[in-house]
Amino acid sequence: MSLFDAAPVDEQGRPLAERMRPERLEDFVGQEHILGPGKPLRAQIESDRLTSIILWGPPGVGKTTLAKLVAHHTKAQFIPFSAVLSGMKEIKAVMADAERNRRLGYRTVLFIDEIHRFNKAQQDAFLPYVERGDVILIGATTENPSFEVISALLSRSKVYALRPLTVEETVTLLGRALPRVGLTAAGDLLEQIAIYAGGDARAAYNLLEIAAAVSTGGVLDRQAVEDAMQRRTLLYDKGGEEHYNLISALHKSVRSSDPDAALYWLARMLEAGEDRMYLVRRLVRMAIEDIGLADPRAVEQAIACMQTVHFLGVPEGDQALAQVAIYLAVAPKSDAAYQALNNARTLVQERPPEPVPLQLRNAPTRAMKEWGYGQGYEHAHRLADAITQMECFPEALAGTRFYEPTRRGTEARIAERLAEIRRRRGGAESGPRETPEDDQSRSG
């Protein structure tokens, strides 16, 4: 008997989400991309030829349910294991049993819920048993396994990414659950619950169960559903992947001059309770990195937003965030200054440090003047046009160019001025860029 097999309990005492778990693969809803007819995972389960797998997806999409379906289909001993409740002692005991079973000719399927909660040493403890085939590992995680699961386990497992349920799939599940709560319901009301649940079947079941408890007359009460909803808690982890996914989407929407998409991703983060000052810092970065000198006022607007958000707080300051996000999205774009600094840093890192030319050195003492410090220095303000012919680079780097402005926004005027300066200083003019390459290595 597997540990999933529990003693009989009062059916009504179990949460609706538990009561609705399917016992047949045919009744599983969603994840057609891995469980549809002919798909590898379905074939593995039905033929009882499992290999180690990692089920990765957000809460409420069927990871544990899939594990329980494996428990019903497999002829192996099935052992569920919680990373929250178990430590090294429990790991060693389970592994010893698995090794003994293998010698007796039996297979062991080990299901580890929330595998990302195991540290590296704990995950390492499973590795030799997976390698020898003592256990077939099924891990479930809401976190990106490439960050949270050690590479040795990943290389020996197939990762299946589970998707949030669609509204239609969630409505199907809710429709199946209505007889369990003894109610009927209007289709649009079930759809409202499904939209609110955001692809999380467990959240949808919980909301239905709460609303059903106060509904009368055998019909799901609309007001009860609205009261149960109150405010949606969006899928968001300020320290996890979704946090970085959303800020990346906001940054790339601004960079792509799409204010409407930028507002959507901003609203997602605001509704999830993101730190407003974090958002301001990212907007300031966008102003510097993606707008730059094409609109020098962009950074002024972003800094003003920081002061406004700090002064007004939540929710009044949120409008300042929206205003600046729109401003940055519609502003002309240039990463020329950003790339210029990157180019200068690359040169500094790749070459030995050149001595400062004597003409650029101060000479506060007589000896330093005798050594030539300051000789040949041209004071720009003493010239009619304030443009000198003096070389400011070390001799080995004379003529180097880092900054190449675009023809967008204010930077078009900067490009004309810079071309004139370079011509009058005697350097080779370098024309402005039409389209800077997108640096895909950048975050955001």
C-alpha positions as CSV (number, residue, x, y, z in Angstrom):
1,M,0.0,0.0,0.0
2,S,1.5,3.4,-0.9
3,L,1.5,6.3,1.4
4,F,-1.0,8.0,-0.8
5,D,-3.5,5.4,0.3
6,A,-5.1,6.8,3.4
7,A,-7.5,5.4,5.9
8,P,-11.2,6.1,5.1
9,V,-12.2,9.6,6.2
10,D,-15.4,11.7,6.1
11,E,-15.7,12.7,2.5
12,Q,-17.2,16.0,3.4
13,G,-14.4,16.8,5.8
14,R,-11.8,16.9,3.0
15,P,-11.2,20.1,1.0
16,L,-13.1,20.2,-2.3
17,A,-9.8,20.4,-4.2
18,E,-8.8,17.0,-2.6
19,R,-12.1,15.4,-3.3
20,M,-12.0,16.5,-7.0
21,R,-8.6,14.9,-7.8
22,P,-9.2,12.5,-10.7
23,E,-8.3,8.8,-10.4
24,R,-8.0,8.2,-14.1
25,L,-5.7,9.8,-16.6
26,E,-8.7,10.4,-18.9
27,D,-10.3,12.7,-16.4
28,F,-7.2,14.9,-16.0
29,V,-7.9,18.4,-17.4
30,G,-5.2,20.6,-18.9
31,Q,-1.5,20.1,-19.9
32,E,-2.5,18.7,-23.3
33,H,1.0,19.6,-24.6
34,I,2.5,16.8,-22.4
35,L,-0.5,14.6,-21.7
36,G,-2.4,14.5,-25.0
37,P,-2.7,11.3,-26.9
38,G,0.7,10.1,-28.1
39,K,2.6,12.6,-25.9
40,P,5.6,11.2,-24.1
41,L,4.5,11.7,-20.5
42,R,1.1,10.1,-21.1
43,A,2.7,7.1,-22.8
44,Q,5.2,6.7,-20.0
45,I,2.4,6.7,-17.4
46,E,0.1,4.4,-19.3
47,S,2.9,1.9,-20.1
48,D,4.4,2.1,-16.6
49,R,7.8,2.9,-18.0
50,L,8.7,6.0,-16.1
51,T,12.0,7.7,-16.0
52,S,13.0,10.4,-13.5
53,I,11.1,13.6,-14.2
54,I,10.7,17.1,-12.8
55,L,7.2,18.6,-12.9
56,W,7.6,22.4,-13.0
57,G,4.7,24.8,-12.9
58,P,2.7,27.3,-10.9
59,P,0.5,26.3,-8.0
60,G,-2.8,24.5,-8.7
61,V,-2.0,23.2,-12.2
62,G,-1.9,19.4,-11.4
63,K,1.7,18.5,-10.3
64,T,0.6,16.5,-7.3
65,T,-2.4,15.1,-9.1
66,L,-0.1,13.8,-11.8
67,A,2.0,12.1,-9.2
68,K,-1.1,10.5,-7.7
69,L,-2.1,9.2,-11.1
70,V,1.4,7.7,-11.4
71,A,0.7,6.0,-8.0
72,H,-2.4,4.4,-9.4
73,H,-0.9,3.3,-12.6
74,T,2.6,2.1,-11.6
75,K,3.4,-1.4,-10.3
76,A,6.3,0.0,-8.4
77,Q,6.3,1.0,-4.7
78,F,5.2,4.6,-4.7
79,I,6.6,6.8,-1.9
80,P,5.6,10.5,-1.5
81,F,8.1,12.7,0.2
82,S,7.8,16.3,1.3
83,A,10.8,18.6,1.2
84,V,9.1,20.7,3.8
85,L,8.8,17.9,6.4
86,S,11.8,15.7,5.7
87,G,15.5,15.9,6.4
88,M,18.6,13.8,5.8
89,K,17.6,11.2,8.3
90,E,14.3,10.5,6.4
91,I,16.2,10.6,3.1
92,K,18.7,8.0,4.1
93,A,15.9,5.7,5.5
94,V,13.9,5.9,2.3
95,M,17.0,5.3,0.1
96,A,18.0,2.3,2.1
97,D,14.5,0.8,1.6
98,A,14.7,1.6,-2.1
99,E,18.1,-0.1,-2.5
100,R,16.7,-3.2,-0.7
101,N,13.7,-3.3,-3.0
102,R,15.9,-3.1,-6.1
103,R,17.9,-6.2,-4.9
104,L,14.6,-8.0,-4.5
105,G,13.5,-7.1,-8.0
106,Y,11.0,-4.3,-7.1
107,R,11.0,-0.7,-8.4
108,T,10.5,2.4,-6.2
109,V,9.0,5.6,-7.5
110,L,9.8,8.5,-5.2
111,F,7.7,11.6,-5.4
112,I,9.3,14.7,-3.9
113,D,6.9,17.6,-3.5
114,E,8.6,21.1,-3.4
115,I,11.9,19.7,-4.4
116,H,13.4,23.2,-4.6
117,R,13.2,23.4,-0.8
118,F,15.9,20.7,-0.5
119,N,19.4,22.2,-0.2
120,K,22.3,21.0,-2.4
121,A,23.6,18.5,0.1
122,Q,20.1,16.9,0.4
123,Q,19.7,16.8,-3.3
124,D,23.1,15.2,-3.6
125,A,22.0,12.5,-1.3
126,F,19.5,11.3,-3.9
127,L,22.0,11.3,-6.8
128,P,23.7,7.9,-6.4
129,Y,20.4,6.1,-6.0
130,V,19.0,7.7,-9.1
131,E,22.1,6.9,-11.0
132,R,22.0,3.2,-10.0
133,G,18.3,3.0,-10.7
134,D,17.3,2.3,-7.1
135,V,14.6,5.0,-7.4
136,I,12.7,6.7,-10.2
137,L,12.5,10.3,-9.1
138,I,9.5,12.5,-9.6
139,G,10.1,16.1,-8.4
140,A,7.5,18.8,-8.2
141,T,8.5,22.5,-8.0
142,T,7.0,25.9,-8.6
143,E,10.5,27.4,-9.1
144,N,12.7,27.3,-12.2
145,P,14.5,23.9,-11.8
146,S,17.6,25.3,-13.7
147,F,18.1,27.6,-10.6
148,E,16.8,25.4,-7.8
149,V,17.7,21.7,-8.8
150,I,21.3,20.6,-8.9
151,S,22.7,20.1,-12.4
152,A,23.5,16.4,-11.8
153,L,19.9,15.6,-11.0
154,L,18.6,17.8,-13.9
155,S,20.8,15.9,-16.4
156,R,19.3,12.6,-15.3
157,S,15.7,13.9,-15.4
158,K,13.2,15.0,-18.0
159,V,11.8,18.4,-17.1
160,Y,8.1,18.9,-18.0
161,A,6.8,22.5,-17.8
162,L,3.1,22.7,-16.7
163,R,1.1,25.6,-17.8
164,P,-1.6,27.6,-16.0
165,L,-5.1,26.3,-16.8
166,T,-7.1,28.2,-19.3
167,V,-10.4,29.8,-18.3
168,E,-12.2,27.1,-20.3
169,E,-10.4,24.3,-18.5
170,T,-11.0,25.8,-15.1
171,V,-14.7,26.2,-15.9
172,T,-14.8,22.5,-16.9
173,L,-13.4,21.6,-13.5
174,L,-15.8,23.8,-11.6
175,G,-18.7,22.3,-13.6
176,R,-17.7,18.9,-12.4
177,A,-17.5,20.1,-8.8
178,L,-21.0,21.6,-8.7
179,P,-22.7,18.2,-7.8
180,R,-20.2,17.7,-5.0
181,V,-21.4,21.0,-3.4
182,G,-25.0,20.3,-4.3
183,L,-25.5,23.4,-6.4
184,T,-26.1,24.7,-9.9
185,A,-24.6,27.8,-11.3
186,A,-24.8,30.2,-14.2
187,G,-22.0,29.7,-16.8
188,D,-20.9,33.3,-16.6
189,L,-20.5,33.0,-12.8
190,L,-18.2,30.0,-13.2
191,E,-16.2,31.9,-15.8
192,Q,-15.9,34.8,-13.3
193,I,-14.4,32.4,-10.8
194,A,-12.1,30.9,-13.4
195,I,-10.8,34.4,-14.4
196,Y,-10.2,35.3,-10.8
197,A,-8.3,32.0,-10.1
198,G,-5.8,32.8,-12.8
199,G,-5.1,29.3,-13.9
200,D,-5.0,27.8,-10.4
201,A,-7.5,25.0,-10.0
202,R,-7.0,24.8,-6.3
203,A,-7.8,28.5,-5.9
204,A,-11.0,28.0,-8.0
205,Y,-12.2,25.1,-6.0
206,N,-11.5,26.9,-2.7
207,L,-13.5,29.9,-3.9
208,L,-16.4,27.8,-5.0
209,E,-16.4,25.9,-1.7
210,I,-16.5,29.2,0.3
211,A,-19.3,30.7,-1.8
212,A,-21.2,27.4,-1.7
213,A,-21.2,27.4,2.1
214,V,-23.3,30.5,2.2
215,S,-25.5,29.9,-0.9
216,T,-29.1,28.8,-0.5
217,G,-31.8,27.4,-2.7
218,G,-29.5,25.0,-4.5
219,V,-28.0,27.8,-6.7
220,L,-24.6,29.4,-6.4
221,D,-25.2,32.9,-5.1
222,R,-23.6,35.6,-7.2
223,Q,-23.1,38.0,-4.2
224,A,-21.5,35.1,-2.2
225,V,-19.0,34.6,-5.0
226,E,-18.2,38.3,-5.1
227,D,-17.8,38.5,-1.3
228,A,-15.5,35.4,-1.4
229,M,-13.3,37.0,-4.1
230,Q,-12.7,40.3,-2.4
231,R,-9.2,41.0,-3.7
232,R,-7.2,38.6,-5.9
233,T,-3.8,37.5,-4.8
234,L,-1.8,37.4,-8.0
235,L,0.9,34.7,-8.7
236,Y,4.0,36.6,-7.6
237,D,7.1,35.9,-5.6
238,K,9.2,39.0,-5.0
239,G,12.3,36.8,-4.7
240,G,11.5,34.3,-7.4
241,E,11.4,33.9,-11.1
242,E,8.0,35.5,-11.7
243,H,9.3,38.7,-10.1
244,Y,12.1,38.9,-12.7
245,N,9.8,37.8,-15.5
246,L,7.4,40.7,-14.9
247,I,10.1,43.4,-14.5
248,S,11.7,42.1,-17.7
249,A,8.4,42.3,-19.5
250,L,7.9,45.9,-18.2
251,H,11.5,46.9,-19.3
252,K,11.2,45.4,-22.7
253,S,7.8,46.9,-23.3
254,V,9.2,50.4,-22.5
255,R,12.2,49.7,-24.7
256,S,9.9,48.6,-27.5
257,S,7.9,51.9,-27.3
258,D,4.7,50.0,-26.3
259,P,3.0,52.1,-23.5
260,D,-0.1,50.0,-23.3
261,A,1.9,46.8,-22.6
262,A,4.1,48.7,-20.2
263,L,1.0,49.8,-18.2
264,Y,-0.3,46.2,-18.1
265,W,3.0,44.8,-16.7
266,L,3.3,47.7,-14.3
267,A,-0.3,47.1,-13.1
268,R,0.4,43.4,-12.6
269,M,3.3,44.3,-10.3
270,L,1.4,47.0,-8.4
271,E,-1.5,44.7,-7.8
272,A,0.8,42.0,-6.5
273,G,2.2,44.4,-3.9
274,E,5.6,45.1,-5.5
275,D,7.9,47.6,-3.6
276,R,7.2,50.9,-5.3
277,M,10.8,52.1,-4.8
278,Y,12.0,49.1,-6.6
279,L,9.8,50.0,-9.6
280,V,11.1,53.6,-9.5
281,R,14.7,52.4,-9.5
282,R,14.0,50.2,-12.6
283,L,12.3,53.2,-14.3
284,V,15.3,55.4,-13.6
285,R,17.5,52.7,-15.1
286,M,15.3,52.5,-18.2
287,A,15.6,56.3,-18.6
288,I,19.4,56.0,-18.5
289,E,19.8,52.8,-20.4
290,D,17.2,53.0,-23.2
291,I,16.4,56.6,-23.7
292,G,19.6,58.3,-22.7
293,L,20.5,61.5,-24.6
294,A,17.8,61.0,-27.1
295,D,15.7,62.7,-24.4
296,P,17.8,64.0,-21.5
297,R,14.7,64.9,-19.6
298,A,13.7,61.3,-19.2
299,V,16.0,60.8,-16.3
300,E,14.6,64.0,-14.7
301,Q,11.1,62.7,-15.0
302,A,12.2,59.4,-13.4
303,I,13.9,61.1,-10.5
304,A,10.8,63.4,-10.0
305,C,8.8,60.2,-10.0
306,M,11.0,58.8,-7.2
307,Q,10.4,61.9,-5.1
308,T,6.6,61.9,-5.8
309,V,6.2,58.2,-4.9
310,H,8.2,58.7,-1.7
311,F,6.1,61.8,-0.8
312,L,2.7,60.5,-1.7
313,G,3.0,56.8,-0.9
314,V,0.4,54.2,-1.9
315,P,-1.9,54.4,-3.8
316,E,-1.5,58.0,-4.9
317,G,2.1,57.6,-6.0
318,D,1.2,54.8,-8.3
319,Q,-0.1,57.3,-10.8
320,A,3.3,58.9,-11.0
321,L,4.8,55.4,-11.8
322,A,2.2,55.0,-14.6
323,Q,2.9,58.5,-15.9
324,V,6.7,57.9,-16.2
325,A,6.2,54.5,-17.7
326,I,4.2,56.1,-20.5
327,Y,6.7,58.9,-20.9
328,L,9.6,56.5,-21.2
329,A,7.7,54.2,-23.6
330,V,6.9,57.0,-26.0
331,A,10.2,58.8,-25.7
332,P,12.8,58.5,-28.5
333,K,15.2,55.7,-27.8
334,S,19.0,55.5,-27.7
335,D,21.5,53.3,-25.9
336,A,24.4,55.1,-27.4
337,A,25.6,56.5,-24.0
338,Y,25.1,53.1,-22.4
339,Q,27.1,51.4,-25.2
340,A,29.8,54.1,-25.0
341,L,30.5,53.3,-21.3
342,N,30.5,49.6,-22.1
343,N,33.1,50.2,-24.9
344,A,35.3,52.3,-22.6
345,R,35.1,49.7,-19.9
346,T,36.0,46.9,-22.3
347,L,39.1,48.8,-23.5
348,V,40.2,49.5,-19.9
349,Q,39.8,45.8,-19.0
350,E,41.7,44.6,-22.0
351,R,44.6,47.0,-22.1
352,P,47.3,47.9,-19.6
353,P,46.7,51.3,-17.9
354,E,48.2,54.1,-19.9
355,P,49.9,57.0,-18.1
356,V,48.1,60.3,-17.9
357,P,49.6,62.7,-20.5
358,L,51.7,65.4,-19.0
359,Q,49.6,68.2,-20.5
360,L,46.6,66.9,-18.4
361,R,48.5,66.7,-15.1
362,N,48.4,69.5,-12.5
363,A,51.7,70.9,-11.4
364,P,51.3,72.2,-7.8
365,T,55.1,72.2,-7.1
366,R,58.1,73.7,-8.9
367,A,59.7,70.3,-9.3
368,M,56.6,69.0,-11.1
369,K,56.7,72.0,-13.4
370,E,60.3,71.2,-14.2
371,W,59.4,67.6,-15.0
372,G,57.0,68.9,-17.6
373,Y,53.7,68.5,-15.8
374,G,51.0,70.7,-17.3
375,Q,53.2,71.7,-20.4
376,G,51.1,72.0,-23.5
377,Y,47.8,72.4,-21.6
378,E,45.2,74.4,-23.6
379,H,42.5,76.1,-21.4
380,A,39.3,75.9,-23.4
381,H,37.7,79.0,-21.9
382,R,40.5,81.2,-23.2
383,L,39.6,80.2,-26.8
384,A,36.9,81.9,-28.7
385,D,35.0,78.7,-29.5
386,A,36.1,76.8,-26.4
387,I,37.4,74.0,-28.6
388,T,41.0,72.9,-28.1
389,Q,43.3,71.0,-30.4
390,M,44.9,69.3,-27.3
391,E,44.9,65.5,-27.2
392,C,43.2,64.2,-24.0
393,F,43.8,60.5,-24.6
394,P,47.1,58.8,-23.8
395,E,49.2,58.7,-27.0
396,A,48.6,55.0,-27.6
397,L,44.8,55.6,-27.7
398,A,44.7,58.8,-29.6
399,G,41.7,59.0,-31.9
400,T,39.7,56.3,-30.0
401,R,35.9,56.7,-30.3
402,F,33.4,55.3,-27.8
403,Y,30.3,57.4,-28.2
404,E,28.4,57.4,-31.5
405,P,25.1,59.2,-31.2
406,T,21.9,58.2,-33.0
407,R,19.7,60.5,-35.1
408,R,16.8,60.2,-32.7
409,G,15.3,63.0,-30.6
410,T,17.7,65.4,-28.9
411,E,20.6,63.1,-29.8
412,A,20.3,64.2,-33.4
413,R,21.4,67.7,-32.4
414,I,24.1,66.2,-30.2
415,A,25.3,64.2,-33.2
416,E,25.6,67.4,-35.3
417,R,27.4,69.2,-32.6
418,L,29.8,66.3,-31.9
419,A,30.6,66.0,-35.6
420,E,31.5,69.7,-35.7
421,I,33.7,69.4,-32.6
422,R,35.5,66.4,-34.0
423,R,36.1,68.1,-37.3
424,R,37.5,71.3,-35.6
425,R,39.6,69.2,-33.3
426,G,41.1,67.6,-36.3
427,G,39.8,64.1,-35.7
428,A,38.1,61.9,-38.2
429,E,34.4,62.5,-38.2
430,S,32.3,59.4,-37.4
431,G,28.7,59.6,-38.5
432,P,25.8,59.0,-36.2
433,R,24.2,55.5,-36.1
434,E,20.9,54.8,-37.7
435,T,20.0,51.7,-35.5
436,P,22.0,50.6,-32.6
437,E,22.3,46.8,-32.1
438,D,20.2,45.5,-29.2
439,D,22.4,44.2,-26.5
440,Q,20.7,40.9,-25.7
441,S,23.1,40.3,-22.8
442,R,21.5,43.1,-20.8
443,S,18.9,42.2,-18.2
444,G,15.5,43.8,-18.1
